[in-house]
């Protein structure tokens, strides 16, 4: 690997890792106490703070489901889901375009050759059907959101279909975890039960879509 390629790889990884480290050091990774103090009851300012920090959390690799949970806790299921979805889409876009700007040439030249047996089928499927493949992957509650953002950006997947499919694929789990967050705050057994049913439906839909596309 050339020094220039190695430098781009290190910049790609360290840039996002440093954001996560800074957030932790500053105590800016929010939990319910932070939401109670800075978001709930703060009006537009609280919504803006949630959107900004939620997007940074997702871009740095923190679980997007946590953002949805806190959105439901702070704002209720409807508004919490909407704000969390915007934060998740924004954070995914940040890491996607970061990878496109920094890591694309390194990935195309090096990654496919080194890990081709594992990644090539997935990459080729995303290139042929960027919307459908991304949507199927996003519907699962497991998987690394940051890794998929970086891979898609680095190998040149079209931004429009990828980000639109990601946002739609995020929706079921976002509603699920927002309902869980609301249920925790108001001790709502109905919200918790409904969220679990929706999670099962999301997994089933993702499995069905993957079986239709056997290239990954």
N, CA, C and O of each residue as an XYZ file, in Angstrom:
864
protein
N       0.843     -1.191      0.000
C       0.000      0.000      0.000
C       0.880      1.244      0.000
O       1.818      1.334      0.792
N       0.597      2.187     -0.863
C       1.398      3.390     -0.959
C       1.173      4.276      0.260
O       0.128      4.182      0.905
N       2.144      5.142      0.588
C       1.950      6.060      1.720
C       0.718      6.943      1.565
O       0.030      7.225      2.546
N       0.432      7.383      0.333
C      -0.751      8.225      0.125
C      -2.040      7.466      0.410
O      -2.950      7.999      1.044
N      -2.119      6.205     -0.065
C      -3.320      5.398      0.182
C      -3.481      5.108      1.661
O      -4.590      5.159      2.192
N      -2.370      4.800      2.330
C      -2.428      4.542      3.765
C      -2.882      5.790      4.514
O      -3.659      5.708      5.465
N      -2.391      6.936      4.078
C      -2.801      8.177      4.723
C      -4.282      8.437      4.582
O      -4.922      8.881      5.536
N      -4.846      8.171      3.409
C      -6.283      8.361      3.209
C      -7.091      7.419      4.094
O      -8.109      7.811      4.664
N      -6.630      6.174      4.204
C      -7.332      5.213      5.053
C      -7.310      5.651      6.511
O      -8.333      5.615      7.195
N      -6.135      6.066      6.982
C      -6.031      6.492      8.370
C      -6.893      7.731      8.636
O      -7.520      7.844      9.689
N      -6.919      8.651      7.678
C      -7.741      9.853      7.836
C      -9.214      9.497      7.891
O      -9.968     10.078      8.672
N      -9.631      8.538      7.061
C     -11.019      8.100      7.046
C     -11.428      7.537      8.391
O     -12.475      7.899      8.929
N     -10.602      6.645      8.941
C     -10.944      5.975     10.193
C     -10.809      6.915     11.382
O     -11.710      7.004     12.215
N      -9.685      7.613     11.460
C      -9.426      8.456     12.615
C     -10.360      9.652     12.674
O     -10.702     10.117     13.762
N     -10.780     10.157     11.514
C     -11.683     11.296     11.512
C     -12.982     10.995     12.229
O     -13.440     11.787     13.053
N     -13.583      9.846     11.916
C     -14.847      9.487     12.563
C     -14.633      9.000     13.996
O     -15.436      9.291     14.882
N     -13.541      8.254     14.220
C     -13.279      7.770     15.579
C     -13.048      8.930     16.537
O     -13.476      8.877     17.690
N     -12.382      9.967     16.075
C     -12.101     11.107     16.948
C     -13.388     11.821     17.353
O     -13.490     12.334     18.467
N     -14.367     11.855     16.456
C     -15.637     12.483     16.806
C     -16.296     11.727     17.956
O     -16.766     12.338     18.916
N     -16.330     10.391     17.859
C     -16.914      9.607     18.928
C     -16.173      9.771     20.243
O     -16.792      9.847     21.304
N     -14.840      9.825     20.176
C     -14.039      9.987     21.390
C     -14.299     11.339     22.032
O     -14.454     11.426     23.250
N     -14.349     12.397     21.227
C     -14.595     13.738     21.757
C     -15.960     13.810     22.423
O     -16.105     14.406     23.490
N     -16.964     13.201     21.791
C     -18.297     13.209     22.388
C     -18.290     12.551     23.762
O     -18.892     13.058     24.709
N     -17.605     11.418     23.860
C     -17.560     10.714     25.139
C     -16.802     11.533     26.195
O     -17.239     11.634     27.342
N     -15.675     12.109     25.799
C     -14.867     12.880     26.739
C     -15.611     14.115     27.247
O     -15.456     14.506     28.404
N     -16.399     14.713     26.399
C     -17.148     15.899     26.790
C     -18.448     15.558     27.521
O     -19.173     16.443     27.976
N     -18.726     14.258     27.622
C     -19.981     13.861     28.238
C     -21.182     14.204     27.395
O     -22.280     14.423     27.908
N     -20.962     14.250     26.080
C     -22.036     14.678     25.183
C     -22.779     13.529     24.546
O     -23.621     13.761     23.679
N     -22.505     12.297     24.939
C     -23.304     11.164     24.474
C     -24.526     11.094     25.375
O     -24.406     10.712     26.539
N     -25.690     11.451     24.872
C     -26.820     11.689     25.759
C     -27.499     10.410     26.222
O     -27.542      9.408     25.509
N     -28.019     10.475     27.415
C     -28.925      9.474     27.947
C     -30.189     10.173     28.391
O     -30.409     11.339     28.063
N     -31.018      9.470     29.132
C     -32.296     10.072     29.507
C     -32.099     11.282     30.423
O     -32.894     12.219     30.365
N     -31.062     11.287     31.268
C     -30.823     12.445     32.129
C     -30.478     13.675     31.298
O     -30.951     14.777     31.576
N     -29.639     13.474     30.265
C     -29.283     14.593     29.389
C     -30.522     15.097     28.656
O     -30.711     16.304     28.509
N     -31.357     14.182     28.200
C     -32.582     14.573     27.503
C     -33.495     15.352     28.441
O     -34.078     16.358     28.036
N     -33.629     14.909     29.682
C     -34.465     15.629     30.641
C     -33.960     17.047     30.863
O     -34.750     17.977     31.023
N     -32.642     17.207     30.871
C     -32.059     18.510     31.196
C     -32.020     19.459     30.007
O     -32.165     20.669     30.181
N     -31.824     18.928     28.794
C     -31.509     19.803     27.662
C     -32.491     19.724     26.492
O     -32.433     20.563     25.593
N     -33.384     18.743     26.482
C     -34.230     18.550     25.304
C     -35.710     18.681     25.642
O     -36.410     19.491     25.035
N     -36.187     17.915     26.578
C     -37.610     17.935     26.904
C     -38.021     19.297     27.442
O     -37.374     19.869     28.319
N     -39.110     19.792     26.891
C     -39.640     21.060     27.363
C     -38.871     22.280     26.899
O     -39.142     23.387     27.362
N     -37.916     22.104     25.994
C     -37.103     23.227     25.527
C     -37.577     23.799     24.190
O     -36.952     24.716     23.657
N     -38.656     23.277     23.652
C     -39.195     23.796     22.404
C     -38.279     23.556     21.226
O     -37.643     22.507     21.119
N     -38.216     24.546     20.336
C     -37.424     24.409     19.114
C     -35.950     24.218     19.436
O     -35.256     23.475     18.740
N     -35.468     24.872     20.471
C     -34.063     24.716     20.838
C     -33.736     23.275     21.217
O     -32.688     22.750     20.843
N     -34.627     22.647     21.951
C     -34.413     21.250     22.312
C     -34.475     20.330     21.109
O     -33.693     19.383     21.011
N     -35.395     20.595     20.191
C     -35.483     19.787     18.976
C     -34.221     19.929     18.126
O     -33.705     18.948     17.591
N     -33.729     21.175     18.008
C     -32.510     21.397     17.231
C     -31.306     20.708     17.867
O     -30.477     20.124     17.170
N     -31.216     20.782     19.202
C     -30.106     20.120     19.886
C     -30.158     18.615     19.681
O     -29.130     17.973     19.466
N     -31.360     18.055     19.748
C     -31.513     16.616     19.530
C     -31.115     16.227     18.110
O     -30.399     15.245     17.911
N     -31.578     16.998     17.117
C     -31.242     16.705     15.723
C     -29.740     16.756     15.490
O     -29.176     15.854     14.872
N     -29.096     17.794     15.974
C     -27.669     17.972     15.735
C     -26.852     16.871     16.393
O     -26.019     16.233     15.750
N     -27.096     16.655     17.672
C     -26.305     15.658     18.373
C     -26.652     14.247     17.905
O     -25.776     13.384     17.851
N     -27.921     14.002     17.565
C     -28.295     12.694     17.047
C     -27.590     12.381     15.744
O     -27.129     11.257     15.545
N     -27.498     13.359     14.850
C     -26.804     13.152     13.581
C     -25.319     12.875     13.804
O     -24.743     12.002     13.155
N     -24.701     13.616     14.718
C     -23.281     13.403     15.006
C     -23.063     12.024     15.618
O     -22.083     11.352     15.295
N     -23.962     11.597     16.497
C     -23.857     10.267     17.097
C     -23.889      9.181     16.029
O     -23.063      8.268     16.038
N     -24.846      9.283     15.107
C     -24.969      8.269     14.053
C     -23.750      8.310     13.138
O     -23.228      7.263     12.756
N     -23.292      9.510     12.783
C     -22.120      9.635     11.911
C     -20.881      9.039     12.550
O     -20.013      8.519     11.849
N     -20.786      9.108     13.881
C     -19.623      8.584     14.585
C     -19.733      7.101     14.902
O     -18.802      6.516     15.455
N     -20.866      6.483     14.556
C     -20.988      5.041     14.719
C     -21.774      4.580     15.929
O     -21.848      3.379     16.186
N     -22.369      5.507     16.686
C     -23.199      5.079     17.801
C     -24.515      4.518     17.275
O     -24.943      4.885     16.180
N     -25.163      3.639     18.027
C     -26.359      2.955     17.502
C     -27.474      3.932     17.163
O     -27.840      4.775     17.982
N     -28.015      3.816     15.949
C     -29.126      4.670     15.549
C     -30.382      4.344     16.339
O     -31.243      5.205     16.516
N     -30.496      3.089     16.822
C     -31.671      2.733     17.623
C     -31.710      3.529     18.926
O     -32.786      3.837     19.439
N     -30.522      3.865     19.462
C     -30.484      4.668     20.680
C     -31.032      6.061     20.432
O     -31.703      6.632     21.291
N     -30.746      6.612     19.254
C     -31.278      7.926     18.897
C     -32.800      7.875     18.836
O     -33.476      8.780     19.325
N     -33.337      6.815     18.233
C     -34.793      6.676     18.149
C     -35.409      6.510     19.535
O     -36.452      7.096     19.826
N     -34.772      5.716     20.388
C     -35.278      5.522     21.753
C     -35.351      6.852     22.493
O     -36.355      7.161     23.134
N     -34.279      7.634     22.398
C     -34.259      8.920     23.088
C     -35.253      9.905     22.472
O     -35.820     10.743     23.172
N     -35.462      9.797     21.151
C     -36.465     10.642     20.518
C     -37.856     10.355     21.050
O     -38.615     11.276     21.351
N     -38.193      9.067     21.168
C     -39.492      8.710     21.733
C     -39.617      9.121     23.183
O     -40.680      9.566     23.617
N     -38.554      8.977     23.924
C     -38.554      9.376     25.343
C     -38.781     10.877     25.489
O     -39.506     11.325     26.377
N     -38.147     11.646     24.601
C     -38.211     13.101     24.730
C     -39.485     13.695     24.151
O     -40.065     14.608     24.739
N     -39.928     13.185     22.999
C     -40.971     13.873     22.238
C     -42.233     13.047     22.019
O     -43.207     13.567     21.474
N     -42.250     11.782     22.424
C     -43.365     10.913     22.096
C     -43.118     10.180     20.792
O     -42.143     10.453     20.092
N     -43.999      9.253     20.469
C     -43.752      8.349     19.347
C     -43.738      9.072     17.998
O     -42.849      8.825     17.182
N     -44.691      9.947     17.753
C     -44.819     10.562     16.428
C     -43.689     11.548     16.149
O     -42.914     11.361     15.210
N     -43.597     12.597     16.962
C     -42.545     13.593     16.745
C     -41.169     12.996     16.995
O     -40.214     13.329     16.293
N     -41.056     12.124     17.980
C     -39.765     11.488     18.257
C     -39.277     10.653     17.099
O     -38.088     10.669     16.780
N     -40.189      9.912     16.453
C     -39.809      9.124     15.283
C     -39.348     10.016     14.142
O     -38.346      9.727     13.488
N     -40.082     11.106     13.900
C     -39.741     12.007     12.793
C     -38.376     12.653     13.002
O     -37.557     12.689     12.083
N     -38.129     13.162     14.203
C     -36.849     13.815     14.472
C     -35.704     12.814     14.467
O     -34.622     13.105     13.956
N     -35.939     11.639     15.032
C     -34.891     10.621     15.035
C     -34.563     10.175     13.617
O     -33.396      9.954     13.293
N     -35.583     10.039     12.765
C     -35.350      9.632     11.381
C     -34.513     10.679     10.647
O     -33.611     10.327      9.887
N     -34.802     11.955     10.867
C     -34.001     13.011     10.256
C     -32.560     12.959     10.750
O     -31.627     13.123      9.963
N     -32.374     12.732     12.039
C     -31.023     12.651     12.591
C     -30.266     11.450     12.028
O     -29.081     11.554     11.712
N     -30.944     10.319     11.903
C     -30.307      9.123     11.372
C     -29.910      9.310      9.912
O     -28.809      8.936      9.507
N     -30.814      9.891      9.128
C     -30.501     10.132      7.718
C     -29.354     11.121      7.576
O     -28.464     10.936      6.746
N     -29.379     12.179      8.395
C     -28.300     13.153      8.336
C     -26.965     12.567      8.732
O     -25.956     12.824      8.076
N     -26.942     11.782      9.798
C     -25.695     11.161     10.232
C     -25.159     10.168      9.226
O     -23.951     10.098      9.000
N     -26.054      9.392      8.614
C     -25.625      8.444      7.582
C     -25.062      9.182      6.376
O     -24.079      8.745      5.777
N     -25.691     10.309      6.019
C     -25.178     11.102      4.908
C     -23.791     11.656      5.193
O     -22.942     11.700      4.303
N     -23.558     12.079      6.433
C     -22.235     12.610      6.793
C     -21.162     11.551      6.588
O     -20.151     11.815      5.936
N     -21.367     10.354      7.138
C     -20.348      9.311      7.014
C     -20.239      8.811      5.580
O     -19.145      8.463      5.136
N     -21.350      8.767      4.845
C     -21.323      8.351      3.443
C     -20.455      9.294      2.612
O     -19.574      8.847      1.879
N     -20.704     10.587      2.727
C     -19.947     11.544      1.914
C     -18.510     11.719      2.409
O     -17.618     12.061      1.632
N     -18.291     11.484      3.701
C     -16.923     11.482      4.213
C     -16.130     10.357      3.563
O     -15.001     10.563      3.119
N     -16.720      9.174      3.507
C     -16.040      8.048      2.873
C     -15.829      8.298      1.385
O     -14.785      7.940      0.842
N     -16.799      8.905      0.726
C     -16.657      9.194     -0.702
C     -15.514     10.173     -0.949
O     -14.762     10.022     -1.911
N     -15.384     11.163     -0.092
C     -14.348     12.179     -0.295
C     -12.958     11.652      0.035
O     -11.987     12.009     -0.633
N     -12.850     10.804      1.063
C     -11.534     10.408      1.562
C     -11.107      9.033      1.088
O      -9.940      8.833      0.748
N     -12.036      8.074      1.058
C     -11.624      6.688      0.918
C     -11.964      5.993     -0.374
O     -11.677      4.804     -0.508
N     -12.567      6.680     -1.347
C     -13.056      5.961     -2.520
C     -11.932      5.313     -3.317
O     -12.013      4.128     -3.640
N     -10.897      6.060     -3.637
C      -9.827      5.494     -4.464
C      -9.136      4.346     -3.754
O      -8.813      3.336     -4.379
N      -8.904      4.489     -2.444
C      -8.245      3.400     -1.703
C      -9.101      2.145     -1.734
O      -8.580      1.047     -1.930
N     -10.410      2.291     -1.543
C     -11.288      1.127     -1.513
C     -11.323      0.434     -2.861
O     -11.200     -0.789     -2.933
N     -11.487      1.189     -3.919
C     -11.579      0.585     -5.241
C     -10.286     -0.131     -5.616
O     -10.328     -1.173     -6.270
N      -9.141      0.409     -5.214
C      -7.856     -0.167     -5.599
C      -7.440     -1.321     -4.709
O      -6.808     -2.268     -5.179
N      -7.788     -1.258     -3.410
C      -7.226     -2.195     -2.442
C      -8.239     -3.130     -1.813
O      -7.997     -4.332     -1.703
N      -9.381     -2.579     -1.397
C     -10.310     -3.365     -0.599
C     -10.915     -4.516     -1.377
O     -11.034     -5.623     -0.853
N     -11.303     -4.267     -2.634
C     -11.935     -5.324     -3.422
C     -10.981     -6.490     -3.638
O     -11.405     -7.645     -3.632
N      -9.706     -6.202     -3.827
C      -8.762     -7.281     -4.029
C      -8.486     -8.074     -2.767
O      -8.326     -9.293     -2.821
N      -8.428     -7.398     -1.636
C      -8.079     -8.075     -0.387
C      -9.251     -8.839      0.213
O      -9.078     -9.943      0.729
N     -10.434     -8.258      0.148
C     -11.603     -8.887      0.752
C     -12.657     -9.238     -0.291
O     -13.844     -9.323      0.024
N     -12.224     -9.441     -1.523
C     -13.177     -9.618     -2.615
C     -14.146    -10.750     -2.406
O     -15.321    -10.624     -2.753
N     -13.688    -11.863     -1.843
C     -14.564    -13.022     -1.682
C     -15.744    -12.709     -0.781
O     -16.823    -13.276     -0.955
N     -15.554    -11.813      0.180
C     -16.631    -11.487      1.112
C     -17.464    -10.298      0.648
O     -18.690    -10.302      0.755
N     -16.784     -9.290      0.136
C     -17.476     -8.038     -0.143
C     -17.953     -7.892     -1.575
O     -18.914     -7.166     -1.828
N     -17.302     -8.566     -2.526
C     -17.651     -8.331     -3.922
C     -19.116     -8.634     -4.222
O     -19.751     -7.830     -4.905
N     -19.698     -9.755     -3.751
C     -21.119     -9.986     -4.047
C     -22.022     -8.875     -3.508
O     -22.969     -8.458     -4.174
N     -21.720     -8.401     -2.298
C     -22.523     -7.334     -1.726
C     -22.368     -6.038     -2.520
O     -23.352     -5.365     -2.825
N     -21.127     -5.698     -2.848
C     -20.877     -4.465     -3.596
C     -21.539     -4.521     -4.968
O     -22.149     -3.545     -5.406
N     -21.419     -5.657     -5.646
C     -22.030     -5.781     -6.974
C     -23.545     -5.701     -6.890
O     -24.183     -5.108     -7.759
N     -24.131     -6.295     -5.848
C     -25.580     -6.209     -5.684
C     -26.015     -4.772     -5.431
O     -27.038     -4.334     -5.956
N     -25.251     -4.039     -4.636
C     -25.585     -2.643     -4.360
C     -25.422     -1.782     -5.611
O     -26.165     -0.820     -5.802
N     -24.460     -2.121     -6.457
C     -24.275     -1.364     -7.691
C     -25.399     -1.642     -8.688
O     -25.845     -0.735     -9.390
N     -25.863     -2.905     -8.752
C     -26.938     -3.245     -9.680
C     -28.277     -2.725     -9.194
O     -29.060     -2.175     -9.968
N     -28.533     -2.901     -7.917
C     -29.819     -2.518     -7.341
C     -29.568     -1.724     -6.054
O     -29.809     -2.237     -4.961
N     -29.098     -0.506     -6.165
C     -28.734      0.242     -4.955
C     -29.906      0.463     -4.004
O     -29.745      0.413     -2.785
N     -31.079      0.705     -4.569
C     -32.221      0.963     -3.698
C     -32.689     -0.316     -3.008
O     -32.808     -0.351     -1.783
N     -32.955     -1.365     -3.786
C     -33.505     -2.593     -3.214
C     -32.551     -3.270     -2.249
O     -32.975     -3.733     -1.190
N     -31.272     -3.338     -2.592
C     -30.300     -4.000     -1.725
C     -30.139     -3.225     -0.426
O     -30.116     -3.816      0.653
N     -30.027     -1.914     -0.526
C     -29.872     -1.106      0.681
C     -31.097     -1.216      1.574
O     -30.970     -1.332      2.793
N     -32.278     -1.181      0.978
C     -33.508     -1.271      1.769
C     -33.570     -2.586      2.529
O     -33.925     -2.604      3.708
N     -33.227     -3.692      1.863
C     -33.264     -4.996      2.529
C     -32.292     -5.034      3.704
O     -32.625     -5.549      4.772
N     -31.105     -4.496      3.512
C     -30.112     -4.497      4.582
C     -30.544     -3.619      5.747
O     -30.313     -3.972      6.904
N     -31.159     -2.500      5.463
C     -31.543     -1.578      6.528
C     -32.710     -2.094      7.359
O     -32.877     -1.670      8.502
N     -33.519     -2.993      6.818
C     -34.678     -3.475      7.552
C     -34.314     -4.420      8.692
O     -35.146     -4.692      9.558
N     -33.077     -4.923      8.703
C     -32.660     -5.800      9.780
C     -32.264     -4.991     11.005
O     -31.674     -3.919     10.870
N     -32.582     -5.494     12.217
C     -32.188     -4.779     13.425
C     -30.730     -4.998     13.789
O     -30.231     -4.363     14.719
N     -30.039     -5.872     13.089
C     -28.620     -6.120     13.337
C     -27.821     -5.585     12.154
O     -28.381     -5.246     11.111
N     -26.515     -5.516     12.333
C     -25.658     -4.987     11.287
C     -25.080     -3.649     11.699
O     -25.630     -2.960     12.559
N     -23.984     -3.292     11.090
C     -23.263     -2.076     11.443
C     -23.643     -0.965     10.479
O     -23.256     -0.986      9.311
N     -24.395     -0.003     10.969
C     -24.852      1.103     10.136
C     -23.674      1.902      9.585
O     -23.655      2.243      8.403
N     -22.703      2.199     10.426
C     -21.554      2.989      9.995
C     -20.758      2.263      8.924
O     -20.341      2.877      7.942
N     -20.540      0.959      9.100
C     -19.765      0.200      8.122
C     -20.428      0.228      6.750
O     -19.747      0.369      5.733
N     -21.754      0.095      6.715
C     -22.451      0.117      5.430
C     -22.379      1.508      4.800
O     -22.217      1.627      3.585
N     -22.498      2.562      5.613
C     -22.364      3.921      5.085
C     -20.989      4.124      4.446
O     -20.881      4.651      3.339
N     -19.953      3.702      5.149
C     -18.591      3.890      4.651
C     -18.346      3.070      3.395
O     -17.742      3.557      2.440
N     -18.813      1.825      3.393
C     -18.620      0.978      2.221
C     -19.334      1.568      1.007
O     -18.754      1.655     -0.075
N     -20.591      1.974      1.186
C     -21.357      2.516      0.064
C     -20.719      3.789     -0.479
O     -20.632      3.976     -1.692
N     -20.277      4.656      0.413
C     -19.643      5.880     -0.040
C     -18.321      5.627     -0.729
O     -17.995      6.277     -1.723
N     -17.561      4.687     -0.206
C     -16.219      4.449     -0.725
C     -16.217      3.742     -2.072
O     -15.310      3.957     -2.875
N     -17.210      2.908     -2.336
C     -17.211      2.172     -3.609
C     -18.068      2.857     -4.668
O     -18.240      2.321     -5.763
N     -18.607      4.036     -4.357
C     -19.281      4.811     -5.389
C     -20.724      4.468     -5.637
O     -21.215      4.676     -6.747
N     -21.443      3.938     -4.630
C     -22.876      3.707     -4.783
C     -23.575      5.063     -4.945
O     -23.236      6.003     -4.226
N     -24.537      5.193     -5.865
C     -25.230      6.479     -6.038
C     -25.855      6.968     -4.741
O     -26.524      6.209     -4.040
N     -25.636      8.224     -4.428
C     -26.072      8.768     -3.145
C     -27.593      8.790     -3.013
O     -28.122      8.441     -1.958
N     -28.302      9.192     -4.064
C     -29.753      9.328     -3.970
C     -30.463      8.044     -3.579
O     -31.154      8.015     -2.560
N     -30.311      6.959     -4.375
C     -30.982      5.709     -4.008
C     -30.529      5.163     -2.663
O     -31.336      4.621     -1.907
N     -29.238      5.302     -2.359
C     -28.728      4.762     -1.093
C     -29.350      5.481      0.093
O     -29.830      4.834      1.024
N     -29.348      6.799      0.075
C     -29.855      7.541      1.221
C     -31.380      7.453      1.330
O     -31.915      7.419      2.438
N     -32.083      7.417      0.194
C     -33.535      7.260      0.242
C     -33.910      5.889      0.791
O     -34.783      5.785      1.653
N     -33.255      4.833      0.299
C     -33.538      3.485      0.796
C     -33.158      3.353      2.260
O     -33.849      2.679      3.024
N     -32.061      3.992      2.657
C     -31.664      3.950      4.061
C     -32.733      4.583      4.934
O     -33.096      4.028      5.971
N     -33.237      5.731      4.529
C     -34.241      6.424      5.325
C     -35.516      5.596      5.449
O     -36.091      5.484      6.531
N     -35.952      5.015      4.331
C     -37.151      4.165      4.383
C     -36.889      2.908      5.213
O     -37.757      2.469      5.969
N     -35.703      2.334      5.074
C     -35.373      1.147      5.847
C     -35.224      1.425      7.325
O     -35.482      0.548      8.150
N     -34.809      2.638      7.677
C     -34.717      3.019      9.081
C     -36.085      3.149      9.740
O     -36.217      2.973     10.951
N     -37.107      3.458      8.936
C     -38.400      3.861      9.490
C     -39.008      2.846     10.455
O     -39.393      3.237     11.557
N     -39.117      1.542     10.095
C     -39.769      0.623     11.035
C     -39.069      0.554     12.385
O     -39.726      0.622     13.423
N     -37.742      0.421     12.386
C     -37.027      0.319     13.654
C     -37.054      1.640     14.418
O     -37.052      1.654     15.649
N     -37.080      2.742     13.686
C     -37.166      4.038     14.351
C     -38.472      4.154     15.115
O     -38.485      4.597     16.264
N     -39.574      3.759     14.484
C     -40.869      3.786     15.165
C     -40.870      2.813     16.346
O     -41.395      3.121     17.416
N     -40.272      1.631     16.135
C     -40.215      0.628     17.203
C     -39.521      1.193     18.433
O     -40.057      1.124     19.539
N     -38.338      1.745     18.246
C     -37.576      2.201     19.404
C     -38.110      3.515     19.969
O     -37.923      3.801     21.151
N     -38.766      4.307     19.141
C     -39.443      5.484     19.680
C     -40.612      5.077     20.572
O     -40.842      5.675     21.623
N     -41.341      4.061     20.142
C     -42.417      3.547     20.987
C     -41.871      2.988     22.300
O     -42.467      3.173     23.361
N     -40.736      2.308     22.214
C     -40.112      1.802     23.440
C     -39.719      2.953     24.356
O     -39.936      2.895     25.567
N     -39.143      3.995     23.774
C     -38.759      5.141     24.588
C     -39.952      5.808     25.244
O     -39.897      6.170     26.419
N     -41.033      5.972     24.490
C     -42.241      6.544     25.071
C     -42.815      5.627     26.133
O     -43.271      6.091     27.179
N     -42.795      4.316     25.870
C     -43.333      3.370     26.836
C     -42.571      3.384     28.145
O     -43.159      3.239     29.217
N     -41.250      3.560     28.055
C     -40.443      3.643     29.277
C     -40.813      4.886     30.076
O     -40.919      4.838     31.302
N     -41.007      5.999     29.372
C     -41.290      7.265     30.088
C     -42.668      7.237     30.737
O     -42.832      7.735     31.851
N     -43.665      6.664     30.059
C     -45.028      6.712     30.597
C     -45.482      5.357     31.145
O     -46.644      5.182     31.510
N     -44.539      4.393     31.198
C     -44.866      3.049     31.671
C     -45.997      2.454     30.847
O     -46.981      1.946     31.383
N     -45.829      2.532     29.510
C     -46.893      2.099     28.612
C     -46.659      0.701     28.073
O     -45.845      0.513     27.169
N     -47.357     -0.277     28.615
C     -47.195     -1.661     28.159
C     -47.673     -1.831     26.723
O     -47.120     -2.637     25.976
N     -48.702     -1.073     26.333
C     -49.228     -1.188     24.971
C     -48.174     -0.750     23.963
O     -47.986     -1.406     22.939
N     -47.482      0.359     24.244
C     -46.454      0.835     23.336
C     -45.315     -0.167     23.204
O     -44.802     -0.387     22.107
N     -44.923     -0.769     24.308
C     -43.839     -1.754     24.271
C     -44.253     -2.983     23.458
O     -43.476     -3.476     22.640
N     -45.476     -3.477     23.681
C     -45.940     -4.641     22.934
C     -46.047     -4.341     21.449
O     -45.654     -5.167     20.625
N     -46.576     -3.167     21.090
C     -46.697     -2.785     19.689
C     -45.323     -2.666     19.033
O     -45.151     -3.044     17.874
N     -44.356     -2.146     19.765
C     -43.016     -2.006     19.201
C     -42.396     -3.360     18.895
O     -41.708     -3.506     17.885
N     -42.626     -4.347     19.741
C     -42.076     -5.682     19.501
C     -42.724     -6.326     18.279
O     -42.041     -6.987     17.497
N     -44.019     -6.143     18.105
C     -44.703     -6.674     16.921
C     -44.159     -6.026     15.640
O     -43.949     -6.704     14.634
N     -43.937     -4.726     15.688
C     -43.408     -4.031     14.520
C     -41.984     -4.469     14.212
O     -41.594     -4.554     13.048
N     -41.213     -4.746     15.247
C     -39.846     -5.224     15.030
C     -39.863     -6.578     14.326
O     -39.074     -6.806     13.409
N     -40.748     -7.472     14.743
C     -40.853     -8.774     14.087
C     -41.273     -8.612     12.626
O     -40.764     -9.316     11.754
N     -42.198     -7.691     12.354
C     -42.624     -7.454     10.974
C     -41.483     -6.907     10.126
O     -41.345     -7.276      8.960
N     -40.673     -6.035     10.698
C     -39.531     -5.471      9.973
C     -38.531     -6.548      9.599
O     -38.037     -6.577      8.472
N     -38.228     -7.438     10.542
C     -37.294     -8.533     10.264
C     -37.856     -9.444      9.183
O     -37.127     -9.858      8.282
N     -39.144     -9.759      9.263
C     -39.750    -10.620      8.255
C     -39.708    -10.017      6.870
O     -39.449    -10.722      5.894
N     -39.957     -8.720      6.767
C     -39.898     -8.049      5.474
C     -38.476     -8.048      4.924
O     -38.269     -8.255      3.729
N     -37.503     -7.817      5.791
C     -36.113     -7.851      5.341
C     -35.704     -9.221      4.837
O     -35.012     -9.325      3.824
N     -36.119    -10.273      5.524
C     -35.814    -11.637      5.077
C     -36.443    -11.929      3.723
O     -35.817    -12.538      2.856
N     -37.690    -11.488      3.548
C     -38.366    -11.722      2.272
C     -37.649    -11.020      1.135
O     -37.501    -11.591      0.054
N     -37.203     -9.797      1.356
C     -36.500     -9.065      0.309
C     -35.150     -9.696     -0.008
O     -34.742     -9.729     -1.169
N     -34.458    -10.194      1.002
C     -33.170    -10.835      0.753
C     -33.334    -12.132     -0.032
O     -32.494    -12.467     -0.867
N     -34.408    -12.855      0.235
C     -34.639    -14.091     -0.518
C     -34.958    -13.798     -1.981
O     -34.669    -14.611     -2.859
N     -35.551    -12.645     -2.241
C     -35.806    -12.252     -3.638
C     -34.511    -11.898     -4.350
O     -34.391    -12.096     -5.559
N     -33.556    -11.385     -3.620
C     -32.273    -10.997     -4.213
C     -31.198    -11.906     -3.633
O     -30.727    -11.680     -2.519
N     -30.812    -12.919     -4.374
C     -29.884    -13.926     -3.873
C     -28.436    -13.598     -4.219
O     -27.572    -14.473     -4.149
N     -28.160    -12.351     -4.590
C     -26.804    -11.978     -4.949
C     -26.003    -11.524     -3.739
O     -24.817    -11.222     -3.875
N     -26.617    -11.465     -2.550
C     -25.867    -11.071     -1.361
C     -26.415    -11.806     -0.158
O     -25.925    -11.620      0.955
